[in-house]
Amino acid sequence: MERLVNIGRFAGPVHTQQGGPMLIRDVEKFMREHDMPATKFGRLAAHDPRFVLDLRMGRIPRPATEARTRRWMREFANMQATQEVQPC
C-alpha cells in the first residue's frame, strides 16, 4: 500500500476564499503539537472521527464549522497550558 507524503509543493501559504490560512494546515500543526491522532481530534473538535481525513481529501468546511473548530483548538490549548502551570 502506498503512503502519501506531503512534499511541500506550495511555494507560499495557501489561503481560503475568505483570505485566512487553510484550516487543514492549522489542524495538522495542532495535532503535532498536542500529539493527537486525527480521529481523536475529529471526535473532540467536530464530533466526526473522519473530519481531518476529509479535510486532507479536500473537504471545505462551512464558515461556522471552521470557526467552531478554531475556537475549540484555542480553548483546548489554553486548558492544556493552564493544567501544566498548576502544581499537583
Sequence and secondary structure as in RCSB ss.txt:
>XXXX:A:sequence
MERLVNIGRFAGPVHTQQGGPMLIRDVEKFMREHDMPATKFGRLAAHDPRFVLDLRMGRIPRPATEARTRRWMRE
FANMQATQEVQPC
>XXXX:A:secstr
          SS  B TTSSB HHHHHHHHHHHTT  HHHHHHHHHS TTHHHHHHTT    HHHHHHHHHHHHH
HHHHHHHHHHS  
